[in-house]
Amino acid sequence: ENEISYIPAPLYYWKVLYDPASGAAAAFIGLNDPHATEAPEELCSNVCSEMDWVDWDIEELSKGYMYCCSVDEAREAIPSMPDIKASSLLQLVEGLDSATCTAGPCTCTCESKKCTCKCD
């Protein structure tokens, strides 16, 4: 018989950014639904406005809804998130003109508060 099979996908995806030198961190949570017509209920308090380097439109559904939380609060909603005891929210380091980081197959370069990433 022609049975339709589906692959389950999580409703949300997330990423934690952590600076071990300062102990600062932030959790980013995105809605994994390209057909959403309204913003989802946020799982934790949105603190994107407290990080001036977050300069994209976090509420634009057509581009993917994403918001920011403290790692502690996000971990309450998503227990599989790493247990990082962050000292503060991740902030842009003043006086630093550029920085580069690599995570897995991606390399990101930030200059003047604008970041671009390329993945192999």
C-alpha positions as a LaTeX table, in Angstrom:
\begin{tabular}{lrrr}
\hline
Residue & $x$ (\AA) & $y$ (\AA) & $z$ (\AA) \\
\hline
Glu1 & 0.00 & 0.00 & 0.00 \\
Asn2 & 1.03 & 3.62 & $-0.56$ \\
Glu3 & 1.56 & 4.77 & 2.98 \\
Ile4 & 2.87 & 8.32 & 3.44 \\
Ser5 & 5.81 & 8.60 & 5.81 \\
Tyr6 & 6.91 & 11.72 & 7.61 \\
Ile7 & 10.13 & 12.59 & 9.35 \\
Pro8 & 9.41 & 14.31 & 12.66 \\
Ala9 & 10.99 & 17.73 & 13.09 \\
Pro10 & 11.26 & 19.83 & 16.24 \\
Leu11 & 9.06 & 22.91 & 16.50 \\
Tyr12 & 12.04 & 24.99 & 17.66 \\
Tyr13 & 15.76 & 25.00 & 16.94 \\
Trp14 & 18.30 & 26.64 & 19.21 \\
Lys15 & 21.93 & 27.66 & 19.53 \\
Val16 & 23.95 & 28.83 & 22.55 \\
Leu17 & 26.80 & 31.29 & 22.08 \\
Tyr18 & 29.28 & 31.26 & 24.97 \\
Asp19 & 32.47 & 33.24 & 25.57 \\
Pro20 & 34.60 & 31.24 & 28.01 \\
Ala21 & 36.94 & 34.21 & 28.54 \\
Ser22 & 34.20 & 36.44 & 29.98 \\
Gly23 & 31.63 & 33.81 & 31.00 \\
Ala24 & 28.98 & 35.64 & 28.97 \\
Ala25 & 26.44 & 33.69 & 26.94 \\
Ala26 & 23.14 & 33.95 & 25.10 \\
Ala27 & 20.62 & 31.43 & 23.81 \\
Phe28 & 18.93 & 31.92 & 20.44 \\
Ile29 & 15.67 & 30.09 & 19.77 \\
Gly30 & 14.06 & 29.94 & 16.34 \\
Leu31 & 10.72 & 28.71 & 15.10 \\
Asn32 & 11.17 & 25.72 & 12.79 \\
Asp33 & 7.97 & 26.30 & 10.81 \\
Pro34 & 8.29 & 28.03 & 7.43 \\
His35 & 4.49 & 28.11 & 7.11 \\
Ala36 & 3.79 & 29.98 & 10.37 \\
Thr37 & 1.35 & 32.86 & 10.06 \\
Glu38 & 1.73 & 34.19 & 13.59 \\
Ala39 & 4.54 & 34.48 & 16.10 \\
Pro40 & 4.84 & 31.56 & 18.50 \\
Glu41 & 4.60 & 31.74 & 22.25 \\
Glu42 & 8.12 & 32.51 & 23.42 \\
Leu43 & 9.58 & 29.90 & 25.75 \\
Cys44 & 11.54 & 32.46 & 27.80 \\
Ser45 & 11.91 & 36.23 & 28.19 \\
Asn46 & 13.15 & 37.82 & 24.98 \\
Val47 & 16.34 & 39.79 & 25.71 \\
Cys48 & 17.45 & 40.56 & 22.14 \\
Ser49 & 16.99 & 44.28 & 22.79 \\
Glu50 & 19.61 & 44.06 & 25.56 \\
Met51 & 22.29 & 43.01 & 23.07 \\
Asp52 & 22.88 & 45.89 & 20.64 \\
Trp53 & 24.73 & 43.64 & 18.17 \\
Val54 & 21.51 & 41.72 & 17.48 \\
Asp55 & 20.45 & 43.95 & 14.61 \\
Trp56 & 18.31 & 41.68 & 12.45 \\
Asp57 & 14.51 & 41.69 & 12.41 \\
Ile58 & 13.87 & 38.93 & 14.93 \\
Glu59 & 10.11 & 38.97 & 14.45 \\
Glu60 & 9.94 & 38.68 & 10.66 \\
Leu61 & 8.05 & 35.43 & 10.10 \\
Ser62 & 8.95 & 35.18 & 6.43 \\
Lys63 & 12.66 & 35.23 & 7.34 \\
Gly64 & 12.30 & 32.89 & 10.30 \\
Tyr65 & 11.16 & 33.95 & 13.76 \\
Met66 & 14.04 & 34.00 & 16.23 \\
Tyr67 & 14.49 & 35.47 & 19.70 \\
Cys68 & 17.16 & 35.62 & 22.43 \\
Cys69 & 17.13 & 34.47 & 26.04 \\
Ser70 & 19.46 & 34.05 & 28.96 \\
Val71 & 20.87 & 30.53 & 28.92 \\
Asp72 & 19.51 & 29.81 & 32.42 \\
Glu73 & 15.96 & 30.75 & 31.48 \\
Ala74 & 16.10 & 29.01 & 28.09 \\
Arg75 & 17.39 & 25.82 & 29.74 \\
Glu76 & 14.29 & 25.73 & 31.96 \\
Ala77 & 12.19 & 25.41 & 28.79 \\
Ile78 & 14.66 & 23.23 & 26.86 \\
Pro79 & 16.39 & 20.86 & 29.33 \\
Ser80 & 18.72 & 19.44 & 26.65 \\
Met81 & 20.45 & 22.84 & 26.38 \\
Pro82 & 23.96 & 22.88 & 27.92 \\
Asp83 & 24.16 & 23.69 & 31.62 \\
Ile84 & 26.26 & 26.84 & 31.28 \\
Lys85 & 26.38 & 29.20 & 34.23 \\
Ala86 & 26.66 & 32.47 & 32.34 \\
Ser87 & 27.87 & 35.55 & 34.18 \\
Ser88 & 26.02 & 37.92 & 31.83 \\
Leu89 & 24.49 & 38.28 & 28.37 \\
Leu90 & 26.92 & 38.15 & 25.49 \\
Gln91 & 27.88 & 41.67 & 24.39 \\
Leu92 & 30.00 & 43.08 & 21.60 \\
Val93 & 33.46 & 43.97 & 22.88 \\
Glu94 & 34.02 & 47.72 & 22.55 \\
Gly95 & 37.13 & 48.66 & 20.61 \\
Leu96 & 37.24 & 45.34 & 18.78 \\
Asp97 & 36.98 & 46.14 & 15.08 \\
Ser98 & 36.75 & 42.59 & 13.79 \\
Ala99 & 36.66 & 38.98 & 14.93 \\
Thr100 & 36.48 & 35.55 & 13.33 \\
Cys101 & 35.16 & 32.30 & 14.77 \\
Thr102 & 34.69 & 28.78 & 13.45 \\
Ala103 & 31.98 & 26.32 & 14.47 \\
Gly104 & 31.80 & 23.02 & 12.64 \\
Pro105 & 31.85 & 23.67 & 8.89 \\
Cys106 & 31.09 & 27.40 & 9.30 \\
Thr107 & 33.41 & 30.37 & 9.66 \\
Cys108 & 31.97 & 33.72 & 10.70 \\
Thr109 & 33.66 & 37.11 & 10.42 \\
Cys110 & 32.35 & 40.22 & 12.15 \\
Glu111 & 33.38 & 43.76 & 11.28 \\
Ser112 & 31.75 & 46.93 & 12.60 \\
Lys113 & 28.82 & 44.99 & 14.14 \\
Lys114 & 28.04 & 43.22 & 10.84 \\
Cys115 & 28.70 & 39.49 & 10.64 \\
Thr116 & 28.85 & 37.16 & 7.67 \\
Cys117 & 29.17 & 33.38 & 7.83 \\
Lys118 & 30.22 & 30.88 & 5.20 \\
Cys119 & 29.73 & 27.16 & 5.57 \\
Asp120 & 31.46 & 24.44 & 3.59 \\
\hline
\end{tabular}
